[in-house]
Amino acid sequence: MVRARKVLGLVSGFALFFGFAAGGFDFEARAVQGQEPAGGQASVTPSGDDLAAAQQEYEQALTELRRLTKEATRARVAYQTGTREESDRHRRDWDAAMEAGERQRGVLEAAALRFISLSPKPSKELVELVNQIHGSYVLGGRWSKAAKVAEYLRVLLAEDDGFLSRDAVAAISSNQFAAAAKFRATYGHLISNMPKESQQLYSTLPELQEKYNREQKFLDQDAAGEPLPRVALKTTKGRIELELFENQAPDTVGNFIYLVESGFYTNHNFHRVISGFMAQTGGYGTDKLSRDPGYTIFDEFELAQARHHFQGYVSMANASVPQSASSQFFFTLVPTPHLDGKHTVFGRIISGQDVVESLVKTHEVNREGEEKEIPGVIPDYIISAEVIRKRDHEYKPRKAQ
């Protein structure tokens, strides 16, 4: 089997193109969301043939990644050093190599996970590679993927501070507050090494748990009562289905369904997507021109029954002045309790969380807290929106202005 240092070298080579964190996890970077750190590697007794096939698949994936690494490197050098007349062709070759490498990275990851799942005693090198795959997902805010990888590592790396801290960042960021509390009780000394945003969430953990207990009661009521409206968004990264909190935010839901049914959200960019925070849309078309329905609606965040901002929820953007919400909304990528009482929460994602996590990031926040647009980014967008369920009454905006 190929040695780990060679494997990691290959993965590091593609890090230049794909941001694959093969060198470990930088806790100074921003993080985003995850799953409850519980359980561990599944107990399996694979046949010798299954294990041999998994090893062969893994080694073939590495061989192909080695080839694509060389190809991408050649294409990049040619693009940077070629003549102006050759630049278009070299750029196409570079883009093609990057796309192929990205696909192969997925093949490698799948092969590595299959191999470790079937290995009774996985090698230190294989565990290290899978650990770095986990780190890349946490660093990139791909919490759904990170959770699946973590299942193979929780027993194997039960005493590894780096992995434990990453898994705990994932827990606090994805509404797994009971698991976060267990981590804090046992490994509280590691919290100071986490990103600032995660430290802040841990500092408010009792409040988050209290709010989430309240939210669970709302969810139980939602399930027992009249079915809530649902909307499906077809995006460039896949389908997102939303359940809308009409009981607590009837004006906001009425406006949203009205806009969906009118076709307003067709071809709308996700114009502001920030890792570790939120993904915003509803204000700019794919032509980058501003879109506005021409009115604003009433706020509902100060009502006694107002819902709170947990990971995977949907809330209205506004201009930080009363009654200024209109058509723009955002998905929370982590719990954002600092937005409670400032923005109207009107729904939650019930499928497609992985789609939201995969949206291309358009902005970043530096160490000084300044938000800046990432140059050259082509944003994802809503292709179309459709109401797939609603209650038997008219939905229309109650206009404030």
N, C-alpha and C positions, 0 to 999 in steps of 0.2 A: 504493500500500500504506500502511496505517496506520503512523504513525511510532512508533518504539520507546518514546519517552517516554510516549506515550498508552497503548501496550500495557502497559508496566510499571505505569502508574498504575491501569489496570483490574485487573491482577493484584494490585497492592498493596491495592486496595479489598477484594478477597475475602480478603486475608491476615487481615483482622480476624475473619473467620468460620472460615477453614479452615487457618490457620497456614501459608499458602503463602509461602515465604521469597523474595519478589521483591526484597527490599532487599539481597540478598547473604547470605553464610554467616558466621555468628557462631562463631568458633572457641572462644569461651568456653562455648558450648552443648555438651551431651553428644552424642556420635555413636555409630553402631552398627556396621553391617557392609557388605560390597561385593564387587567382583570385581577380577581382576588388571588393572592399567592397561597394556594392550598394544594394538597395532594402532591404528586410527583410522577416519576416515570411509570408508565403502565407495566404491570407484571406480565411478561410474555415468555413463552418457551418456543422460540422459533426453530424450525427445522434447519438442518445444515444447509440445505439447498436455498432456503429463503435468505439466510444470512449471507451466503456466498453471492447470491444474486444482488442483494443490496450493496455489498462491497463493490462488486463489479460496476453496478450502476453509478456508484459514488465516484469511483476512479475514472470512469468514462466521462462523467460530468467535469471532473477536474482537468482532464486532458483537453476537452473541448474549450474550457475556460482559458487554459493556457494558450491555445491557438488563437482565440478571439482577442486575448490580451495583446498578443504580438500584432495582430491585424489592426486593432484599434490604435496601438502606439504608432505603427507605420502611417496610418491614415492621419493621425494628429500631426505628426512631424511634417508630412507632405503638405498638409493644409497651412501650417505655420511658415513653411519655408518655400512654398511653390510660388510661381508667378501669378500675377493678377488674372491672366487668361486661364490659368489652371484652377483658380480658387473655387469656382462653382463645382467642378468635378470632384475636387478633393473634399469639399465640404459635404457633398452627397455621400462620398465613401466614408467619411468620418461619422456622419449621422447614421448610416446603415450599420457600421461597426458598433456604435453605441447601442442601437436598438437590439442588435443580435446579442451583444454582451449582457444587456439588461434581461433579455429572455433567458439566457444561459445562467445568469445569476439565480433566477427562479428555479431552474432545473437543478442547479447545485444545492440550493437550500433544501428543496424537496428530497433530493437524494441523501443529503446529510441527515435530515430528520428521520427519514425511513431507516437509515443505517443505525442511528443511535437508538431508535425505538426497538430494533431487533437485537441489539448487542447486549448480552447479559452483563458484560464488563467492558463498556466502551473505553477506548484508549484516552489517555489524557489529551492527546492532540485533537481527537474528534470532539471531545467535550469542550475544549478551548475554542474550536471553530464554531460550534453551535452557540456557545456563550457569546461570541462576537457577532453572530447573526442576530441574537437577541438584542445585543447592544445597539446594533444598527437600526432595529425597529423602534426601540425606545427613543433613541436619539431623533429619529425621523417622525415620531408621533404615530406610528402604525401600531396602535395598542391591540387591536384585534389579532394581528399577526404575532405580536410579542407574547400575547397570552398563550397562544398555541405552542410556541417555542419553549416558553417557561415551564410547561408541563413536563418536559424531558429533563429539566435542570434543577427543579426544586429539591429533589433528593440528592442528586449528584453534587450540587453546589450549596448544600445546606449551611455550610460554614464560610462561604465566600462573601465577604462584605460588599464587594462591588455588585455581584448579582443580587444579593438581598436588598441592597439599596435601590437598584433599578426596579426590582419587582415591587418594592414598596412605593416608589414614585408612580408606577402603573396603578397600584391599588387606590391610592388617594385621588388619582386623576380620573378614575372611572367609576366613582360612586361606591367603591368597595370599602366602606368606612369601618366595618367591623374588622376586616383584615388589616387595615391601616392601624387600627387601635392595638391589635395584637403585636404588630411590628414595633410600634412606639413603646409598648410596655417592655419588650425584650431587647430591642436594638435602638433605643432612643438616641444613643450617642452618635449614631450614623446620620441622623437627620441634618446635622450642621454641614454635611458634605454634599447635600442635595442642591439642585438649582433653587434659586431664591423663590420662585413661584411655588415649588413643592414645599419648601419650608413654611411659607405663608399658609398654605393649606393645612399643614400639620398643626400650625399654631392655632387654627380655628376648628380643629377636629371636633371638639365637643359640640360646638354650634352646628357644624355640618351634620353630625349624627342626629341632633335634635330636629333639624329641618328635614332630614331624610326620613325620619320616623313619621313626621307629619305628611310627607310626600307619599309614603307607602299607604297611608290611610286614603289619600286622594286616589291613588291607583286602584285600590280595592273598590272604592265607590265607582270609579270609571268602569271597572269590569262588571259590576253588578247593575249599573243603571242603563239608561237608554244608550245604545251604541253611539260613540262619538264620530264626528266626521273624519274622513281620511283623504289625504291628497298624495298623489304619486308624482315625483319629479324625475323626468328622464334627463340625465346629465351625460356629459362626455366621459365620465368615469363609471357610469352605471346608474341603477335605479335606487331612489331613496323614497321610502314611504313614511308619511307623517300621520300621527294621530293628533287631533286638534282639541284643545281644552275649552270647548264651548261653554261648559258650565261655569268656569271661572273668568273667562275672557270673551264674552259673547260679541262685543263690538269688534274686537281685533279679528276674531275668527270670521265674523260676517264680512269684514273688509277683505280678508285674505281669500276666502272662497269666491267672492265677487271678482277679484282681480284674476284669480286662476281661471274662472269660467269665461272671463272676457278675453283670455289669451295674453294678458299683460306680461306674464313671465316667460313668454317664448323668447329664446335666444338672449338670455340675460347672463352676463359674466358673473363669476364669483370674483369680484373685483378687489376684495380685501380678505386674504386668508393668512392667518398668523399662527405659526406653530405654538402650541401651548396656550392658545386663547380661543379663537373662534374663526368661522368662515362666513363671510357676509356677501349677500347678493341682493338683487331687486332694485338696483339704482342705475345700472349701466348696461347697455346692450352690447352684443359682440362687436358692434361698430365703435364701441367706446364712447358713444354719445349718451348723455344723461337722459334718463327716462323718469318721468314723474307723473302720477295720475292727476295732479292738479289740485289736490286737497290734502288735509291732514285729518287724523282721527283722534278720538279721546284716549287718554292713558287709562290703563286698568291695573297698573302695578301698585297703586296705593290702596286697593280694595282689600278687605279683610281676608278674602279667600284667594288672594293672588298666589300663584305658584312661584317656586324659586328656581334659580339657575343651576341645574346639575348637568353633568356631562351628557351630551346627546339630546339636549333640549333646544327648543326653537323660540327665539325672542325677537322683539321689534327693535330695530335701530331708531334713534331719534337724534335731534340736534341739541340735546341737553337742556332744552327748555320745555315747559309744559305744552302738551297737545301738539307735538311736532312730528310724531310718527306718521308714516304714510305707506310706502310700499316696501322699503328695505327691511330685511330680516337677516338673522344670523343663527348659525348652529354653534352651540358651545362645545368646544373640544375637550374641556375640563370643567369641573365645577367652578363657577365664577360668582361667589357669594357677594363680592363687592358691587355687583350689578343689581342685586335684589333691591327693590324699592326705587329703581331708576329706569328699568326697561320692562315691558310687559311680556312675560312668558306665556306663549299661547299653544304650545304643542311639544311633542317629543318624537324622536326617530324610533320607529318600531322595526324597520329593516333598512339595511344600507349604511350602517355605521361605518363599515369598512370602506364604503365609497367615499363618505365624508372625510375619513382619515387620509384617503389617497389624493384628495384635491391638491393641485399644485399650490405651493406657498407663494404668495405675491408680495408679502411684506415681512420684514424682520425687525426685531427690537434689539438695539445694541446694549452694551453694559451700562450705559448712562440712561437707559429707559427711553431712548428716542426711537420712534417708529419710522422706518424708511422703506420705500418701495425697492424691490429687488429688480435690478435692471434686466431687460431682455426676456422677462417671463411672459409666456403666453398663457393666460388664465383658462381654467376649465369654465364651463358654462352650462346653464339649464337649457336643454334643447326644447323641452315642452313640459307643461304641468297639467295634471288632470285630476278632477275631483272623482274619487272612486266610491265615496259614500258620504251622505249627508242626511240631515233630519228633514222632516216634511214641513218646511217653511221657507220663506224667501230669505236669501242672504244678500245683504247690500251694506255699504258703508254708512255709518252714522257720522257725518262730517263735522269736524270741529271748526275748520276754517275753509 
